Amino acid sequence: MAATTHTVSNQAPPLVAYDVFGGDRVLSEGVERHLADAPPELLGEVREELTVLGRAAGSTQVQKWGRQANENPPELRTHDRYGNRIDEVEFHPAWHRLLGKAVGAGLTDAWGRPAGHLRRAAGFFVWSQAEAGHGCPVSMTHAAVPALRVDPELAAEWEPRLTSHLYERELRPAAEKAGALFGMAMTEKQGGSDVRANTTAAVPLDAAGEYLLTGHKWFCSAPMSDGFLVLAQAPGGLTCFLVPRVLPDGSRNVFALQRLKDKLGNRSNASGEVEFDGTWARRVGEEGRGVATIIEMVAATRLDCVIGSAAQMRQALTQAVHHAEHRSAFGARLIEQPLMRNVLADLALESEAATVLALRLAAAQDSVQSADTERERAFLRIAVPTAKYWVTKRCTPMVAEALECLGGNGYVEESGLPRLLRESPLNSIWEGSGNVQALDVLRALQREPMALNAFLQEVGSARGADHRLDSAIKDLLTDLADLEGIQARARRVVERMALVLQGSLLVRWAPPEVADAFCASRLGHDWGSAFGTLPHSLGLGAVVERARIAG
């Protein structure tokens, strides 16, 4: 074949060797904003650790690890060569490298460090763009801490291991490990999100707080972990338990992995079905208080769903803008074409709104940890499920549109966009799908008036700055005052709450061009049904320029 036919032109170069943190103006500005009152040395420390992580995430090597981890999914080994039951999950070395880097960067260590939740959220946002699947055990381990704190003895034993910066992948007694990971097993095939329908039984032993569990869990997250939080029916009702993978004497606990799930995306990560049959467990909290005990873990993982989706949206936007910068059509670069600029600006608005909201929630968590402010606690109660509902819902259509920006180049696996698209629905399903989140917001509205007051104070702090925001707040109050058929309207109400909250944050903190375009489209209804339908009179060039990799 003639060599001249293989001349390559008009193709975007690989997007490698860039700083995922420093190149993201929205993320870096958000971290600076929320640490504005912190000691300068703390801000410098956080900026340095995120820069190191950001450069690693954008490196050729780490991008290769992400690809390898997904091309070589985990494999279940139920027995050893002699027929002994071992129930182990084997991963590609790239998975362990990614997970080790995440643990080493402190992505399971938020609860005891200054500005721990903000810096950890920003790090999770950065590192998730390298590969999203291994974020599951990172999130589970991080979120287990507040649940274990219900029992001070258990917390004292396990928290140092869960917040450790050392990754030890081998299964052995937890007392022999400096670092450990946690998973979770709540849902069962007959109940799903309705965990009160669980049938797994917990029979108490003579020793205080010890039980034997029998039952089947339909979804077990991160089944290769050292310990699991499990819900089961004790004599006193639904209760939370800690199930260690390896018992103190070195023997394996009864933890029969029936199969690994064959999932749409999230291919690098293992999710399994597990059978308990006389499985030893320790009670966490009181009998009958299982949901109340585990609710803090649920809230933390829901926030990680918001952060993870925002990270995927940013990565999709980054890929689309990079391609448009280097690809030419009809006599000009794509990024200079008015219609493509409209699409990119619309994607940029969606990404910035998600990022700013995620960081605001993380900063609120730090406030609760340090000062125990009731307003911030009440705000989180309603804002987390609101954000979880909306941001995760917006992820898939945005990633799909970004893929389309690359055309056929985006549809092939080598671009990385198909993997991103397959991953995009996960966070909307994980830890409660859309209806569960919407109903949880209604529950907060009806049972916790302080939550609504805190939410209204938050959005009201921007009142008067944009007439479209003011009008949207007024319409929302009308919606909330009408309880007729409220459950059937729950999705619409929660969507409006999320948009008003995002609009309020952008009006206060984003450049005028961004806030104006968001309010005109999302709140002022000057918007079509697809991305790329923003009013042409807006400053779209400035919005797109802000989305480019800085530096």
N, C-alpha and C positions, 0 to 999 in steps of 0.2 A: 504494500500500500504506500502511496506517495507520502513522504514526510510532510509535505506542505499542507496536507489536509488536517494535520494535527496542531496547527498553530492555534493557540488559545488566546482569545481577546475578549474584552467586554465582560469579564467575569470578576466578581468581588473577590479580593484576596481572603484567605482564612482569617477569621477573627480570633487571634491568639495573642498572647503576651501583652495583655492589658490588665489594668487594675479595676476589678469589678466594683470595689468600694469607691476609690477616689475618682473613677470615671463616671460615677452616678451622682450628678449634682443634687438631685432630690434626696437621696439617701444621706449623703455626707452633710448637706445643709440641715437635715432633720436631726441627725446626731448632735451637731453643733448647737442647734436651737434648744434641744431638751437638756443639754449639759451646760447651758449658758451661765447658770448660777453655781456650777460645780467648781471646785478648786482647779486652777489651771493645770496642775500636774495630773489630775485625773483625766481631764480632757485630752491631754497629750498622750497618756497611756492608752486610752481607748482608741484614739486616732491611729496610733502606731500599731496596735494589735489588729485593727480592722484593715489597715493598709497591707500588712503582711498577709493576712488571710485573703484579701482581695486580689493581690498579685498572684497568689497561689491558685485561686479559683480561675483566673484568666489564663493560666499557663498552659502550654501545649501538653505537658505531662499529665496534669490533673484532668484536662478535657479527655485525654486518652483513657484515663482510669474510668471516667464516667461512661464512655462508650463500651469499654471492656466489661464493666460490671453489668451492663444491660444486655450485652450480646451473650453473656455466660451466666444465665440466671441460677439461683441456688438449687441444690439437689438434696432430696431427703434420703437419709440413710437410716432405715428403721432397725437393721440388724448388722452385727459384725459378721466376719467370715465364719464364725463358729456357731452362729444362730442365736447369739445373745442379743436381747433388745437393747439398742443404744439410743434411738430416736435423736439423731443429730442432723444438723443442716450444714451442708458444705457450700462455701462461697468462693468465688474467684478471688485471687489475691488483691485485685483492684478494689473490691468491696472493703476489705479490711484496711487498705491504705486510706480510703476515703473516710471510713468510720474512725480510724485512729487519728486522722488529722482533725476531724470534728471534735472528738473528745479532748484532744490535746489543745485545741483552741478555746476550750471552756464552754462549749455549746450545751453542756449539761450542768453548768455551774452558774446559776443566776441568783440563787436564793440568799447567798451570804456575802456577795461582793457589792461594793459601791456601784450604783447605777447598773446593777447586775442584769436586770431584765431588758433595759434598753440596749446595752452592749451585746447581750446575748441574742436579742431579736435581730439587731443589725448583722451580727455574725451569721445567724441562721439564714437571713435573707441573702447574704453574699454567698455562702457555701452551698445553699440549695440550688444556685444557678450552675454549679459545677455538676451536680447529680442529685436528683430529688429523692430517690428511693431509700437511701440510707438515712434520710431524715426521720424515718419512723422510729427506730430505736433511740435516736437522739432525743426526739420529742417525748417518747414514753418515759425515758429515764429522767429527763428534766421535770416532767409533770408528776412523777410519783412522789417527789419530795413533800409537797404540802399534804398529800393524803397520809403519808407515813407519820407526819407530825402530830396526827391525832393520838398516836401512841408514842410518848416520849422515849420509851425503852427501845422500840423498833427504830425510831428515827435516829437515836444515838448510835445504833448498830449499823444501819444501812446508809444514812445520809453521807458520811464521808466517802463511801465507795461510789455512790451515784454522782457526786459532785467532783470526783477525782478527775485529774487531767491525764490519767494513765489508762490506756486501753489494753485490757487483758482478755484475749478472745477465748482462751481455753476454759472448758467447763471443769470446775473443781469447787470445793467448799468455799463459800463466800468469805469465811474468816481468813482464808489463805490468799485473798486477792486484794490488791490495793485499789482496783477499779472494777466496777460492775455495771451491768446494763439491766434495765427493767422492760418488761413487756406487759401486756394486758389481755385478759380474757373475760369479756363481759357478755357478749351476745350469744344467743342460742338459736337454733334453726326455727323453733316455734315462736320466738318472740321478737328477734331483731332488736330494734331500739326500745321495745317495751321490756326492759330488763326485769320488771317486777313479775313477768311471766316465766322467769327462769325456773328450771326444775333441778339443777345440780344441787345435790343434798350435802349438808355438812353435819357430821355426827361428832359431838364433843368427846374428847378423851378425858382421862382422869386429870392430866396435867392442865393447869389453868391456861386458857387461851389456845389450846391445841385441839385440832379437829382432823378428821379424815373426810375427804371429798370424793363424791361419786357423781359422774355426769359427763356430758359431752358439750364442748364449746364449738360453735360454728365458725367463729373467727377468733383466732389467737394472734395478736400482733407481735411481731418480732420473736418467734418461738425459739430462737437460739439464745435468748437472754438468760441471765443468772437468776432472776426472780420475776414473779408476775403478781399483779393485783387481779383478784378474781372475785366475782360475785356468786354467792351460793345461798341456798335456803337453810339457815340454822333453825333450831327449835324456836328462837325468838323472832324469826322472820329473815328477810333478805339482808345479808351481812357481807362485809368486805373481808377478804383474806389475802395473806401473803403466802404464795406458793414458791418455795425455793426450788431451783432446778436440781441442785445437788445437796444432799443432806449433810449435816456436820461430820458424820463418820466417813464421808467420801462416797457413799453409795448414791445411786441415782434415784431421785424421787419418781413415783409412778407418774409418767408424763408421756402417754402414748400418742405420738404424732400420727394421725391417720393418713393425712395427705397435705400437700401444699396446694394453695389455690392457684389456678391458671388464670391470671388476671389480664385485663385489658392493657394496663400500663403498670408502672411501679414494678417492672420486671426484675430489677436487681434485688428487691426486697422480698423476704419470705413472709407469707401469711398462711397460717395453717389451721387445721381442725385438730383438736386435742381431746383425748379421752382421759378422764380421771377415774381411777378405780382403787379406792383406798389411798388416795394421795394426801400426804401430810401437809398441813397448813397451819398458819398462825392467824388468829383473828386480829383485824385492824379496826379499832373502834368497838362500839357496843353492838350486840346482836340486834338485828332489826333496823340498824342505822346504816346499811350498806350504801344507799344512794347518797345520803348526807355525807358519808365519809369520803366517797370517791369524787364528789362534785367538784372539789378544787382541782383534782387531776383533769377532770373533764373540761373545766374552764381553761386550764393551761394548754391543753391540746387543741381546743378550739381556737385559741389565739394563734397557735402555731399553724393551723389551717389557713388563717388570714395571712400570716407572714409568708407561708410557703406559696400560696396562690399569688400574692403580690410579687414574690421573687420570680415565679414563672412568667408573669406578665411583663416584668422588666426585662427578662432575658429574651422573650419573644420580640419586644419592642427594640431591644438592642440589635438583634439580628436583622430585623426589617430595616431599621435606619442605616445600618452598616451596608446592607445590600444596595439600598437606594442611593447611597453616597457614591458608589462605585459603578453602578450599572447605568448604561445610557440607552435611550430609546427615542426615536423620533427627533433626533438632533440635540438632545439635552440629557443631563443626568436625571434619573428618576426623581431624586430629591428636589429638583428644580421644577418639576412638572406640577402645575396647580392642583390637579386632581389627586396625584399621589401625595402631595404635601398635605392635602385635607385628610387623607386616610391616616398618615403618620401622626398628624397633630391630634386626631381623635384617639388613636391608640395611646399617645403620650398622655393625654388627659386622664384616660382610664388608669394608666399605670401610676401616675403621680397621685391621684386621689387614693388609690389603694395603699401606696407606700406611706403617705402622710398619715392615713388612718391607722395603719399597723403600728407605726412608731408612737403615735399618741396613746394607743392602748398599752404598749409596753412601758411607756413613761408613767402612765397611771398606775401600773402594777408596782413600779418602784416607789411611787408615792405611798401606796398602801403599805408596802413593806417597811418603809422608813418612818412614816408618821401616822399610819393607821387612820388616815383621813376618811371619814364616813362618806363624804361627797364623792371622792374618787372610787371608793368601794361600790357605792350605789351606781355610779356611772358605768363601771365595768360590768356590773350585773346585767345591764340592759344593752350596753354598747357592744360587748363581745358577741352575743348571739346575733345581733343586728349586722355587725360586720361580717361574721362568719357566713350568714345567709347571703349577703349581697356580693362581697368580694369574690368568694369562691364560685358563685353563679356567673360572674362576669369573666372568669378566667378562660373558659373554653372558647366562647365566641371571639375573644380577643386574640388568643393564640392562633385560632383558625384564620383570622383575618391577617395576622402577621405572616403566617405561612403563605397565604395568597400573594402577599407583597413580593415574595421570592419567585412566584409562579411555579413552573415545573421544577426549578432548582430546589424549592422548598418542599416539594412532595417526595423527594427521594431521601432515603434513610441517612445518607452521608451528611446531609445538611443539619441533622439534629432536631429539626422542627417536628418530624413525625413522632419522635420520642416525647417531645414536649407536649404535643397535642394529646397523645395517649395518656399522659400523666395528668392533664389538666382537669378532668372531672373528679379526680380522687378526693380532693379536699372538700368538695361539696357533699360527698357521701360520708366520708370518715367522720366519726364523732357526732353523728346525727345529721341526716339529710335536710333538705330545705324546709320541709314541713315541720320537722322536729325543732329547728331553730326558730321558725316563725311562731310556733305555738309556745315556745319558751319565752319569747319576747312578750307575748300576750299574758303569760303567767306572771312575768315581772310587772307588767303594767297593772294587772288586777290585784296583785298581792303585796307589792312593794312600792308604795307611792313615792318613797324617797328616790327610787331609781328613775322614775319619770321626771321628777323635779331636777335631778342631777343632769339628765339628758337635756332638758329644756334650758337649763343654765348654760350648758356647754354650747349649744347652738345659738342661744340668745346673746352670747358674748360678741357675736358678729352682726347682730341686728343693726340695721341702719346703714351698713356698708354697701349693700347691693339690693336693689328693689326686687329682683327676682328671687333672691334668698328670702327676703322678708315675706313675699307673697307665698312662697313654698312653706314657710313655717306656719303661716296663718292657715293654709289649706290642711296642713298636717294636724293642727289643733282641732280643726273641724272634724277630720277623720277620727281622731281619738275621742272626741266627745260623743260620737255616734256608735253605740254598742250594738246596734241592730245588725245581726249577721256578721259579727266581728271575726268569728273564726274563718268563715269563708272568704273574708277580705284580708286575712292576715298577711298574705304575701304582698299584697299591694301596700298595706300600711307599713310593713317592715322595709320594703323597698324605698318608700318615701322617707322613712326615718334615716336610712343609710345615706341617701342622696343629700338630704338636708345636712346631715353631720359632715359628710365630705365637703359639701359646699361651704359650710362654716369654717372648716379648717383651711381650705384653700383661700378663701377671702382674707383670712387673717395672715396666712404664712406664705402663700405662693406669689410669684410675680403677677402683676395686673393682667397680663395677656392670658395667663393660665386660668386665673379665677374668672375672668370675663367670659372666656370660651366655655368653661365648665357650667357657669350659671346660665348662660344663654342656651346651651344645649340640654343639659340634664335637668335644670330647674325652670328655664324659660320656655321649654318645649319648642325651640327653634332647631329641630333635629329630626333626621329621618329614622328609618328602622334599621339601618346598617351603618357600620363605621364609614367615615368619609363623607358624612352629610352635614358637616358643620356650616354655619353661615359663612359665606365667602368673604364678608367684610371684616372678619376678625383678624387679629394679628397672628395668623397661623405660622408664618415663618419663624417668629420668635419662639413659639411653642415647640416646633420641631428642632430648632437649634438647641434648646434646653435639653432635649432628649438625647442628643449626640454624646458620645463618650468624651468626657472632659480630659484635658491634658494633651 
